[in-house]
């Protein structure tokens, strides 16, 4: 039983394809990040089965996919380059953290949801959904920076390329209020191994409490379904009961809880 590591997405796919495809929902972070990851790893049992996977992206941050606690406890990064932060299913992250003996603090506690039957918000918010276009890039880039700050991430200097990619691929929707002004947004990842993940759900503080996020989320979720995604997923912050209740009203159902852990020492 051993961990193997590579910087080749192709080599990683060849080794871990069956494991990733067996449960794409629980492997969503790995599937979404693997093509841009600096390092990828997989845990192989004595009989050759892969029962754990991870990516390191960005440098210093490791995202765990589906992983046994045994694999998490055995995890040692090559060259002694242990990450400063790991994120993944709570049981695996806690097992890894305990095995390292390093002091750590939780950064976020999340819940992964999977869409069951999509249910439109009731009452419906005022306004309408539309696809974002090139003219929306400056606004969406500014909102993305605000979103990063709101969830406790270190914001990038410029999100222009990040949002342009999503807008040009038709993966970012805006909700326009009664005055035809954008008031909320939501995006969805590319569909990989049958799963697409809703993200960047954001409403500026002045526009909250009117149901706009529900409208934007329903629109982007429906677009993902219409494009053929067998599974539509999203993460919520467990510290935000409002968003957790909202997504469940739209038809999302809990899959598993996740934990972020930041190490010191």
C-alpha positions in Angstrom: 0.0 0.0 0.0 1.5 3.3 -1.1 1.1 6.8 -2.2 2.3 7.8 -5.7 2.8 11.3 -7.0 3.1 12.9 -10.4 2.9 16.3 -12.1 1.3 14.8 -15.2 -2.5 14.9 -15.4 -2.4 12.2 -18.0 -0.4 9.8 -15.8 -2.8 10.6 -12.9 -5.8 9.9 -15.0 -4.4 6.6 -16.2 -3.7 5.5 -12.6 -6.8 6.8 -10.8 -9.5 6.9 -13.6 -11.6 4.1 -12.1 -11.5 5.6 -8.6 -12.5 9.1 -9.9 -15.3 7.7 -12.0 -16.8 5.6 -9.3 -17.9 8.6 -7.3 -17.4 11.9 -9.2 -19.4 13.8 -6.6 -17.0 13.0 -3.8 -14.0 13.6 -6.2 -15.4 16.9 -7.5 -12.5 19.1 -6.3 -9.9 16.7 -7.8 -11.7 16.5 -11.1 -12.1 20.2 -11.3 -8.5 21.1 -10.4 -6.4 18.2 -11.8 -5.6 19.7 -15.2 -4.0 22.8 -13.6 -2.6 21.1 -10.5 1.1 21.3 -9.8 1.1 17.8 -8.2 -1.4 14.9 -8.1 -1.4 11.8 -5.9 -3.2 8.5 -5.5 -3.2 5.8 -2.8 -3.0 2.2 -4.0 -4.1 -0.8 -1.9 -2.2 -4.0 -1.8 -4.5 -5.5 -4.4 -3.9 -2.6 -6.8 -7.2 -0.7 -6.2 -6.9 3.0 -5.9 -8.9 4.3 -2.8 -7.6 7.8 -2.5 -6.7 10.8 -4.6 -5.6 14.4 -4.1 -4.3 17.5 -6.0 -2.0 20.3 -4.9 -3.4 23.5 -6.3 -2.4 26.3 -5.7 1.0 25.6 -4.3 0.8 24.9 -0.5 -2.9 23.9 -0.6 -4.0 20.3 -1.1 -7.5 19.2 -2.0 -8.5 15.7 -1.1 -10.9 13.6 -3.2 -12.6 10.5 -1.9 -10.0 8.9 0.4 -10.0 6.3 3.2 -8.9 7.3 6.6 -6.1 4.7 6.3 -4.8 6.5 3.2 -5.1 9.9 4.9 -3.0 8.7 7.9 -0.3 7.3 5.6 -0.1 10.4 3.5 3.4 11.9 3.4 4.3 14.4 0.7 7.5 13.8 -1.3 10.5 15.9 -0.4 9.0 16.8 2.9 6.9 19.5 1.2 3.8 19.2 3.4 1.1 21.7 2.5 0.2 24.6 4.7 -3.5 23.9 4.2 -5.6 20.8 3.2 -9.3 20.6 2.3 -11.4 17.5 2.0 -13.9 15.3 3.6 -13.9 15.9 7.4 -12.9 12.4 8.4 -10.0 12.2 6.0 -8.7 15.7 6.9 -8.9 15.0 10.6 -7.1 11.6 10.2 -4.3 13.3 8.2 -3.9 16.1 10.7 -3.8 13.7 13.6 -1.1 11.6 11.9 1.1 14.5 11.2 1.1 15.8 14.8 1.3 19.3 13.5 -0.8 22.0 15.1 -3.7 23.2 13.0 -6.8 25.3 13.0 -10.0 24.9 11.0 -10.4 27.5 8.2 -13.9 26.5 6.9 -16.5 23.8 7.4 -18.5 23.0 4.3 -21.2 20.7 3.1 -21.3 19.2 -0.3 -24.7 19.1 -1.9 -26.0 17.3 -5.0 -29.1 18.4 -6.9 -32.1 16.2 -6.8 -35.2 17.6 -8.4 -34.7 21.3 -9.3 -37.4 23.4 -7.6 -37.8 27.0 -8.7 -37.8 29.6 -5.8 -41.2 30.3 -4.4 -42.0 33.2 -4.4 -40.0 33.9 -7.5 -37.7 36.9 -7.1 -38.4 40.0 -9.1 -36.4 40.3 -12.4 -34.9 37.7 -14.7 -31.8 35.6 -15.4 -29.5 36.1 -18.4 -26.1 34.9 -19.5 -23.3 37.3 -18.8 -21.5 38.7 -21.8 -18.3 40.5 -22.5 -19.6 43.8 -21.4 -20.1 42.4 -17.9 -16.5 41.4 -17.3 -15.5 44.4 -15.2 -18.5 44.1 -12.9 -18.2 40.3 -12.6 -14.4 40.6 -11.9 -15.1 43.1 -9.1 -17.8 40.9 -7.6 -15.4 37.9 -7.8 -12.9 39.8 -5.7 -15.6 40.7 -3.2 -16.7 37.1 -3.1 -13.1 35.9 -2.4 -12.8 38.4 0.5 -16.2 37.3 1.8 -15.3 33.7 2.1 -11.9 34.4 3.6 -9.7 33.7 0.6 -6.7 35.9 -0.3 -8.0 37.8 -3.3 -6.1 37.8 -6.6 -5.0 41.1 -8.1 -7.0 40.7 -11.3 -9.9 38.3 -12.1 -10.4 39.4 -15.7 -9.1 36.2 -17.2 -10.8 34.0 -14.7 -14.3 35.5 -15.4 -13.7 35.9 -19.1 -13.2 32.2 -19.5 -16.5 31.4 -17.7 -18.4 34.1 -19.6 -17.0 33.1 -23.0 -18.0 29.5 -22.4 -21.5 30.4 -21.3 -21.0 29.2 -17.7 -21.8 32.4 -15.8 -25.3 33.8 -15.3 -26.5 37.1 -13.9 -29.8 37.9 -12.2 -31.2 41.3 -13.2 -33.5 43.1 -10.9 -36.7 45.0 -11.8 -34.7 47.9 -13.2 -32.6 45.6 -15.5 -29.5 46.1 -13.4 -27.4 43.0 -12.5 -27.8 42.2 -8.8 -26.5 38.7 -8.4 -24.4 36.1 -10.1 -23.7 32.3 -10.2 -21.3 30.2 -12.3 -20.9 26.5 -13.0 -17.8 24.5 -13.8 -17.3 22.5 -17.0 -18.9 19.1 -16.8 -16.1 16.5 -16.0 -16.8 12.8 -15.5 -20.5 13.5 -15.3 -20.4 16.3 -12.6 -20.7 20.0 -12.8 -20.3 22.3 -9.8 -22.1 25.5 -9.1 -19.8 28.2 -7.7 -19.4 32.0 -7.4 -22.9 32.5 -6.1 -22.7 36.1 -4.9 -25.0 39.0 -4.3 -23.6 42.4 -3.2 -24.7 43.2 0.4 -27.0 46.1 -0.7 -29.0 43.7 -2.8 -29.4 40.8 -0.4 -32.7 39.6 1.1 -34.7 39.8 -2.1 -34.2 36.2 -3.4 -31.8 37.2 -6.2 -29.2 34.5 -5.3 -32.0 31.9 -5.5 -32.9 33.1 -9.0 -29.3 33.1 -10.2 -28.6 29.6 -8.7 -31.8 28.1 -10.1 -30.9 29.5 -13.6 -27.3 28.2 -13.6 -28.4 24.8 -12.2 -31.0 24.5 -14.9 -28.5 25.5 -17.6 -26.2 22.7 -16.3 -29.0 20.2 -16.5 -30.0 21.3 -19.9 -26.4 20.9 -21.1 -26.5 17.3 -20.0 -24.7 17.2 -16.7 -25.8 14.0 -14.9 -24.9 15.5 -11.5 -25.0 19.1 -10.4 -23.1 19.9 -7.1 -22.3 22.8 -4.9 -20.6 23.5 -1.6 -22.0 25.6 1.2 -20.4 27.1 4.3 -21.9 25.4 7.3 -21.6 28.7 9.2 -24.2 30.2 6.8 -27.6 28.7 7.7 -29.3 31.0 5.2 -27.5 29.6 2.1 -27.8 26.0 3.4 -31.6 26.4 3.7 -31.8 28.2 0.3 -30.1 25.4 -1.6 -32.2 22.7 0.0 -35.3 24.6 -1.0 -34.0 24.5 -4.6 -33.7 20.7 -4.5 -30.1 20.2 -3.4 -29.4 17.3 -0.9 -26.4 16.8 1.4 -23.7 14.4 0.3 -20.8 14.8 2.8 -19.2 17.4 5.1 -15.8 18.9 4.4 -13.2 20.6 6.4 -10.4 23.0 5.7 -7.3 22.8 8.0 -4.4 25.3 8.1 -1.2 24.1 9.7 1.5 25.9 11.7 4.9 24.8 12.9 
